[in-house]
Amino acid sequence: MYSESEDSEERAMKYGNVEAYDKDGKLVASVLTDELGNYAINFKDTGMYEVKIMYAGYKPITQSVHVEGDEVGDFSLKRDESKKVRKAPPPAPIVDMATAADGYSGTYSWSTGGVKDVGLGVVMNGRSIGGTLPSVIPGTGTRKTGTGLTSGEINDFAKWDLWNDMVVKDLAIHQKTWRLDPQQRYVVQLMNEQKSPMVGAIVSLISKNNITLWLAITDNTGKAELWGTLGTTLSEVSHIIVEHEGETERIGNPSMAKNGINSLVLDAPCDTKNIVDIAFVIDATGSMSDEINFIKSDLNSVIYNSQNIYQDVALRYASVFYRDKGDAYVTKHKDFTNVLSEALVFIDEQSANGGGDAPEAVDKGLEVALEQLSWSEEARSRILFLVLDAEAHSDPETVERIKTLATEAASRGIKIVPVAASGINKSGEYLMRALALCTNGKYVFLTDHSGIGISHIEPTTDEYEVELLSERLTTIIKNNMFYPACEETIPDFDLNYPDSLVQYPYLHVDNVYDGDSIARIDSLLANIDSLERADSLEVSIDSLQVDNPIERIEWKFYPNPTQDIVNIETSENVDLIYLTDLSGKLLQEVSFKLDRKKSISLASYPSGIYLLRYPVGKHWVTGKIVLSR
């Protein structure tokens, strides 16, 4: 492949888009090149395909490819002189792909005079060929491998009683400030007769006076969250209306969430919508300067890792940066694009400045995101990551505006996922968690474990797990991209959880340890969730020279995959094991009491992936169940 260049050096194309369409114009594959420009496309069938390559600063090209077996195609990109592109980075290393992973076959290396061969990656009979393209866009920063911003996560849907207790006690003063307290929760689960979740249905909660109290859109799991009130005045709820593909259904006398899920089976075909919209709304005031460069670097990794999960899903990216009144600007934004390099150029050009006081124009950032970005009505999921380190202004007009924006986001199926950085206070934490609840999102916060930035407050909760921010955001996107295939099989979805047997090293409390030993043991236990890591942990704890500090607890579940019944057996007496969906929302509590074996039915849930979770001390161990019909 030939590419115009300012000099004779060759550069690997980083995060370039490669898409393939079938003869009917349907997207069958959408992938990104990696940091070295490598990529591979998986085709399931032979035939003619249109392959399109897009990159910021270059004219997109489209070429017809006839796939019969392992294929290689050559492409040539030309600069688009009408668009300004920043100076290119130093060249990437030459890569010999003859022995690359995932079945890559063939060698692709730099040639002379600004020439680069490009392989069209094709998978036939389990083999694949990869390709490389030239790059003109630099990265947004360097970092050490394995380092980065660390984060925690709170899903208040999963701990609903705890959230309500905190609103009455610890967070009551902040509820009065923001007047945003979602209550009278109703959950609706929609599926068709083949047990596929129904995505994109409009679900309305109706009062006895025939007033629409809340409107929401079912997500990729087929669920919608509805609220009877955002304040202290309770509503008289009559029924729920479901609208899908021109058909209307009614759920009379619906149950509140504490009494169960309102399930409805629709006479509709499986519809795997293949668009996912992701918007980043980022506080760009001066107080974010200690973390914004790391956040931008994390976003590059997050988007790349998310795009290549499912090749048949088209990701679109948008971003909004906001400051405050009196700054150089209040908002800047770039609308949705499926060309990642264009999105990253805009993000990389932004810096932190301005501000000066604690409250910032959070409402203006959300307003632009909701009202000026072109969210797709055909999206499988819509996620708005709100990255900030300060609360919004709390004057009555702004408070009311934020409530309106939260309602609007919910009615359009846009999940707000706040990411709280250093500087966020308890008032800001409350507001962010309330916004997440209103829109079916979750609350993410940075922690001190990375050593980056100033100190971060501890959230008001019982416990949380620490994870790299990039990994956590990628998991959130993966969870929202997932959809069980319309066929019998469930798409491959690696959660790093055991899928039949869970073993966990359990710390005995009978022995007396000094404070240092307990701290070291607790640190070792903190992130263990599988047998492999448990083996190394036991050796590490043995080095503490304490008497018999641990034994293994074990529980197993089968058959897996299952079409309905799951049997659970435990090695010791346990009180409860929890069944949740991928987002962590509680679906069932499995009570054991004096039993060590239980059977539960998943017949009322759509096909998909579910989690069994069991608390051990301060930590949770998790197993994965595949429900397939």
N, C-alpha and C positions, 0 to 999 in steps of 0.2 A: 504494500500500500504506500502511495506517495502522499506526502503532506508538505504544504508550503511552510517555510520556516525562516525566521530572522537570521539564523546562522546555520552552520552545518551540523550542529549537535542534534542528537536525537533524544527524545524524551518520552517516557511512558505516560500514557493517558490515564489519569487518576480519576476514578468515579465517573467514567463516561457511560452514557445510556446506550444499550443495545436492545432493540425490540424486534420481535418477529410476529407476523400476522398470517393467518391462513387465507385461503382463496376467497373466503366470505368477509374478509376484513376484520375477523375476530382476533384479539390479542391472545397469542398462545404462549409467549415468553417475554419477560422483561427482566433484564439483568444489568448489573453494574460491573465495570472493570474494577479490579482491586488497585492497591497503591502502586503496583508494578505494571498495570495495564492489562492484566490477564483476565480472561472471562471464558465462560462456556455456556452454550445454550442447549437445553434438553428438548429434543423433539420426540414425541411419542409415535408419530406416524410418518410415513414417507409422503412425498408430494411436493407441490409448489408452495413456497412461502415468500413473503416480502419482508426483508430485513432492513431496519432503519437504524442508523447510528447518529446520535446527537451529542453535541458538546459545545459549551460556551465558547464563542469566538470563531466557530467553524460553521460552514453551511451544512445542514443535515443532508444525509444521502440515503437513498433507498435503492435496493437492488433485489431482483428476483433470484431466488435460489431453489434449485430442484434437488430435494433430498431423497437419495436412494439408499445410502449407507453412510459411512464416515465421509464427511465432506469438508473441504476447505475453500473459503472464498476470499478473494483479495478486494480491498476497498481503498479509495483515495479520498481524503478529506482536504478541502480547500478553505482557507481563511475567509471569513465574512468581513470584508473591509468596512462595512457599515456599522460594525459593532466594535467597541473598544475592549481590548483584552489586556490585562496587566502583564508585565514582563514575566517570561517563563522562568521556572526554577531550574536549578542545576539538573543535568540529566539523571535519570534513574539507572540503576545497574542493569547490565545486560542479563537476561534470564534465559537459560536453556530449559525448555519445558518438556524435554523428552522423557524425563523421569518425574514430572510433577504429579501431585496427588490427584485423586478422583479420576483416574483412568486417562489422563491427558496423553495424547500421542502426537509425536511430531516435534520438530525443533523450530523455534521462532527467535531470531536474533537480529540485531541491528545490521543494516547494510549501509553502504557508503552513499554520500551525496544527499543526505536527508531522506533516505528511503527506508520504509519499514514494512515488512510483510505482515499481513493480518490474517489470522485464521478464523473462519466462521465456525464456532464450536457447535458440534452436532453430536447427539447421543443416539446411537442405534445399536441394538444388541448389547447394551451395557457398556459401550465404549464412548469416549468423548474426545473432542479436539478443542483446544482453547486458542485464543488469539490475543494480540496486543495492539494497542493504538497509541499514537503520540500524544503528549500532554503539554498544555500551556498554562495550567492553573496550579499555583503553589499551594502547599499545605498551610494550615493556619496555626502552626506552632509545633514544637517538639516536646516530647515527654518521655520519661523512662518507662520501659515496659513494665506493666503490672502496677503502675501508679496512676493516680488521678483522683478526682473528687469522689468522696464516699458519701453514701446516702442511706436513709431509712425510709420506710413507707408505712402509712397508716391507711387501712381500708375500714372506714367507720361502718360500712355495711356489714362487715364481718363481725364487728363488735358493737352491735347496735345498742344493747343495753348499757354498755360502758359509756358510749357517746352520750346517751341521754342522762346518765348520772353526772357526767362532767359538765353538761350544759346547765344542770340545776345547781351544781356546786362550784367547781374550779373556774368554769368559763362563763358563768352567769353574767358578769359585768360586761363581757365583750358581746354577748348576745344582745344586750340592751343597746349597745353602741350601733351594731349593724342591723338589728331588727331582721335577721335572716336565720330562722330556725326551722328547717324543714321537718314537719311532723305529719302524723297520720299517713304512714307509709303503706303503699300498696305495690305489690310486685305482680306483673303479668308475664306469663311464659307462653309463647306462641310456637306451634310446630304444625307440620302437615301430617297427613295420614302415614307417610313413610318415615316419620319421626325426624325430619330435617327441620332445624330452626328457621323460622320465618323472619327475615331481615327487612327493615324499612317500613314496617307497618306503623300506621298512626294510631296511637292509643290515647284516649281521652278519659279523664275522671270527671264524672258529671254529678252535680249536687241535686238535691231534691227539688230545687227551684229551677232545674234544667240549665244551670250555669256551668260552663267548663272551668273546673278548678285547676286542672293541670293537663298538659299535653306533652307527650313524649314519643320518641321513635324507637322501635325495637332494634337492639344492637346485633352484633354478629352471633350472639348466643340465642337470639330470639326473645330476649327479655327487655322489659321496660320498667322503669322506676317512676312511680306516681306519688304526688304529695297532696294531701288535702288542705294543708295550710303551710305558710312560711312564718307564721307568728304564733301567738298564744291563743287566738280565737279558733276553736274547733269548727269544722264544717260538717254539715249533714250530707253524707255521701249516699247517692242513689244507685248508680250503676257505672259500668265502664263500656265505652264504645271502641271497637276495633275496626279500622278501615285498612283494607289491603287489596291492591289491584282492582279497585272499583267495587269491591264487595264489602258489606258492613255486617258486623256481628255484635251481639250485646252480651255482656256478663252482668247478670242481675245480682244484687246483694253481695258484692265482692267482699272477700276476706282481707283484713289488714295483714301486713307482713308477719306480725307476731303469731298469727293463726294459720299461716301457710301461703303458698303461691297460688295465684289464679291462673290455671292452665286452660288453654283453648286450642283445639285442633281445627285447622282450616283446610278446606278443600282447595288446595293450591299446589302447583308443582314446585319442586326444589329450584331455587334461583340463587346461583352463586355469583352475586355481584362482585366484580373484580377491581373496584376502585377503592383505595384507602387514602383519605386526605389527612395530612399532618401539618399543623401550623405551630410555629414557635412564636410566642409573644414574650419579649424579653425586655426587662428593665435595663436601660442603658445609661443610668445616672452614675455620677462619680463614685458612689459607694460600692458599685458593682465591679470596680476596676480590679480588685484583688482576685476575682473569680471568673470574670467574663471571658478571658482568653482560654481558660481551661474548659469552660462551658462550650465555647465555639469548637474547640478541638473535640470534645466529647460528641457534639452534634454530628460532626463528620463521620465518626465511628458508628454512632447510633443509626444514622440513615443508611449507610452502606450495609451494615449487618442486617438491618431490617428488610431492605429491598430484595436481598438474595434468598430470603426464606422461602417464598413461593414465587416461582417464575411466572405464574399466570395471574398475578396480582399487580396492578399498576399503581404505584405510589405517586402521589402528587405532594409537593412541598410548598409552603408559603411561610413568610416570617414578617413579624411586626416588631419594631423597636420603638420604645416610648421613653420619654423623660418626664418633664413637668412644665407647667406654664412658666414663661420667662426664660426658659433654656433656648439653645440654638434651634431646637425643634421640639415639638410635642410628640409627634409620631412620624415614623418612616415605615414603609411596607413594600413588600414584593408579593404580587399575587401568585396563586398556585401555578406551578410549572412541573412537568414530569421530567425536566432536564436537571438532574441533580447538580451538575457543575454550575449552572446558572444560579441556583439557589445558594450554593456555597460561596460563590463570588460575592453576592450581596451580604451574606452573613459575615464573611471575613472582612468586609470593608467597614464594619461597625466598630465603635469604641465606646468606652464608658466616660461620661463627662456630665457636668451640670448637676442638677439637684441641689443639695445643700440643706434641705430640711427633710424630716423623716417621711411624711406622706408624699407619694408620687402619683402621676396621672394613670393609675391602674385602669380606671374606667375608660379612659380614652384609648388605651391599648386594646382593651376588650371590644370597645365599640368599633374600632377600625377592623379588627379581626372578624367580627360577626357581620358587619354591614358592608364592608368594602372588599373582602376576599370572596372569590367565586367558589364557594363550597359546592361540591357535586351533590345533586339530589339522588344520584344513583350509587352513592358510595356504600360500601359494606360497613365502614367505620369512619368516624370523623373525630380526630383527637386534637385538642388545643393544649399544648404545654405552656403554662404560664410561669415563666422564670423570673423571680423577683426577690428583693431583700428588704422591701418596705411595704407597708400597708397603703391602702388608698386613702384619699381625703375623706373625712367623716362628717362633712356638712350634710344637712338633710337632703339637699338636691342630689348629691353624689351617691348617698346611701340608697335613695330610691332608684337612681339610675342603675346601680349595680344589681339591685333586685330584679329590675326589668331585663337586664342583660342576661342574668342567670336563667330567667324564665324563657327568654328567646333561645338561648343555647340549647336548653332541654327540648324545646319544641322542634328543633331542627336536628336533633340527634348528635349534637356536638358535645363530647365529653371534655370537661375542663380538668386537667391534671396539673395542679400547682406544683412548682419546684421551688421551695423556700431556701434562700441562700442566707449567708451570715447577715445579721442586721434585722431579720424579721423578729417581731416581738409577739407577745401572746395575743394581742388584738389582731395582728395580721394572721397569725396561725388560725385563730378562730374563723376569720373571714374566708381564708383559703379552704379550710375543711368544709365549711358550709357551702361554698361554691362547688366543691367536688361532689358533695352529696346531692345538691340540686341537679347536677348534670350527669350523674351516674359515673363519676370519676373517682380518683383516689388522691391522697395527699402525700407528696414526696418532699423530703427535706434533706439538706446537706448536714453532715456531721463533722466532728473535729478529728476523726480518725485519719484523714488524709494529711492533716497539718497545713492545708492550703487555706488562706484567708484568715479573717479574725474569728473569734469564738462563735459557735452556733448554739442557740438555746436548745435545751432538751424539750421534746414535745410532751404535751399532757396526755399520757397513755400508760399502759401497764408495761409493755415491752415491745421491742422491734428488733429486726435483724439488719445488720450493716452489710452493704454491698456497694461495689463501684457504681457511680451514677450512670456511666455509659451502659453497663450491663443491665441495670434496673430499667432504664428507659427502653432499651431494646426488648426486654421481656414484656413490658407493658404494650409495646407496639405488636410484638408477636401474638400476645393474647388477644388483641383486637383484630388482628389479621386472620386468625384461625377460623376456618369454617369446615365442618365435616363434608367430605365429598358427597355428591349426590349418588355415587355408586356405593357399593357395599363397604369399601375400605375407607379408613380414616387417614387423612394425609399425615405424612411423617412429621412429628412435632416433638423435638427433643427438649425435655424440661430438666434433664439431669436428675430425675427422680426415679427410684426403683419402681418396677411395674408388676411385682408379684410378692416380693419378700423384703421387709424392712428390718434391719438389725441396728441397734443403737447402743453405744456404751453408756451405762447408767451409773452415776456417781452415788456410792453409798454415803449416807449421812451419819452412820453409826460411829464412825471413827472421828477422832478429834484432829483437825489439821490447823496449822498456823495460818494467819491471814494471807501470807504470800502464796502458800500452796493452794489455798482455795481460789485465789485470784488467777493463778496460773492454770488450774484445772478448768475454771469457768471459761477462760480465754480459749483453751483447747476445744472445749465443747461447743463454742459459740456457733460455728458454721457447719457442724457435721450433719449430713443428711443421707449418707449412703454407707454401705458396708465397706467399700474400698478405703474410704477415709477413716472409718472407724478402726481398721486394723492399725494404721500408723498412729492413731490417737492413743490406743492402748499402750503402745510402746513408749510414747512420750510421757504419759501419766505414770508409767512404771518408773521412769527416771526421777520422779519426785520423791521416791523412797518412802512411800506411805503403804500401810498394810491393806491389801485387797480393796483398792479404792473403787473399782468398777466391776460390773458384770454386764452381760448382754441382755437387753430385752429384745423380744422378737415378735413381730406380728406379720401375718401373711393374708393375702386376699386372692381369691380365685373364683371362677375362671376369669382370665384377663387376656384378650378382650372378652367382653360379655355382651349378651343380647338383652339381659334383664337382671338376673339374680347375681349378687356378689356375696360370697362367703368370707367372713373375717374371723381369723383365729389369733389369739394372743398367748404369749408365754407366761403371762402373769395377770392378776386381776387388775382391770382398768375400769374407770368409771364411764368415760365417753370417748368415742372416736368421731370426728367431724367429717361430713361429706360437703365439699364445696365445689363451685365451678372454677374455671381457670382464673378468674379475677379474685378468688378468695371469698366470694359471697357464700354464706352458710345456707345449705339446702336441707341437711338432715343432721340430727344428733343421734348417734347410734349408742344407746345405753346398754352397758354390759352387766352392771351390778355384780352378781356372783358368777356370771357365766364367763367362759373364755372363747365361746364361738357364737357368732350371730350371722344371720342372713338378711340382707336388705335388698329391696327391689328398686331398680332404676327405671321401671317401665314408664313412669310419668315424665321422664326427661327426654329431650331430643338427643340424637346421636352426637357424640363429641368426646372430649376428654374431661375427666373429673379427678378431683384430688381427695384422698383420705388423709386426714391430719390428726396427729396425736401429740399432746403436750407432754414433755419430759422436763420437769423442773421449769426453768425459764425458757426452754427451747422447744421447738416443734420439729417433729419428724414427719415426712410427707411421702406418700406413695401415689402413683398415677394409675387411673383406671380408664380404659378405652371402651366406650359404649358404642357398639356398631350393630346395625341391623342388616 
